[in-house]
């Protein structure tokens, strides 16, 4: 939703590396068809990584505090220091 995307933009502008994981085929998929590609391009131009159409299989934290998000069909998990869930 827009709130999660706003947080992604805020954290990126504050200097964090940000990856948006969206289970729908596109971000803001409920909006007009031209909105999602524009939002994606705008966020990517700011350095946000947008991954749409993913299926999250597992979320966990390693002993060192690293957050790991395993995605279906991908060998390497998405990793980071924090996880924000916007539902």
ZIVENNOR-V860222 format. One record per residue. RES is the residue in three letters. OMEGA is omega as a letter, one per 40 degrees, with the letter a starting at -180 (NA if undefined). Layout:
BEGIN
res & omega
RES & OMEGA
RES & OMEGA
END
This chain:
BEGIN
res & omega
UNK & a
UNK & a
UNK & i
UNK & i
UNK & i
UNK & i
UNK & i
UNK & a
UNK & i
UNK & a
UNK & i
UNK & i
UNK & i
UNK & i
UNK & i
UNK & i
UNK & a
UNK & i
UNK & i
UNK & i
UNK & a
UNK & a
UNK & i
UNK & a
UNK & a
UNK & i
UNK & a
UNK & a
UNK & a
UNK & a
UNK & i
UNK & a
UNK & a
UNK & a
UNK & a
UNK & i
UNK & i
UNK & i
UNK & i
UNK & a
UNK & a
UNK & a
UNK & i
UNK & i
UNK & i
UNK & i
UNK & i
UNK & i
UNK & a
UNK & i
UNK & a
UNK & i
UNK & a
UNK & i
UNK & a
UNK & a
UNK & a
UNK & i
UNK & i
UNK & i
UNK & i
UNK & i
UNK & a
UNK & i
UNK & i
UNK & i
UNK & i
UNK & i
UNK & i
UNK & i
UNK & i
UNK & i
UNK & a
UNK & a
UNK & a
UNK & i
UNK & i
UNK & a
UNK & i
UNK & i
UNK & a
UNK & i
UNK & i
UNK & i
UNK & i
UNK & a
UNK & NA
END
